[in-house]
Amino acid sequence: NALKCPQCGTHYSIKSDNPFLLHMLDRVDGLTSRAGTYISLGIVTDVGVSFVGSIYAFCMYYGAHTVHVFVGEHMYGVIIGHDPREWSWWTYWNLPLVALYLVTSRL
């Protein structure tokens, strides 16, 4: 750990006793730095999942509304159903795709 003087070029080293308090503060700093990294990663992940979930919810609403307008009230109830708790996995998969199909068909 030798340093060099910028003026004369003499090598020197600094010796210091590492007090207990300084050692503990250094450990706490390392732990908080590591924890901050994981917390930041969690926040970024949460924002990304929220963004994707909101796009999915919007596409689901748009697809359901499009089908409702296209086939009418009665056939909408027959094909899909008015209660989302009774929808099949097919409905949850394909209704958001209606919006994407309609947008990409115009490109």
Secondary structure, DSSP 8 states (H G I E B T S, - for coil): --EE-TTT--EE-------HHHHHHHHHHHHHHHHHHHHHHHHHHHHHHHHHHHHHHHHHHHHHHHHHHHH-HHHHHHHT-S-GGG--HHHHHHHHHHHHHHHHHT-
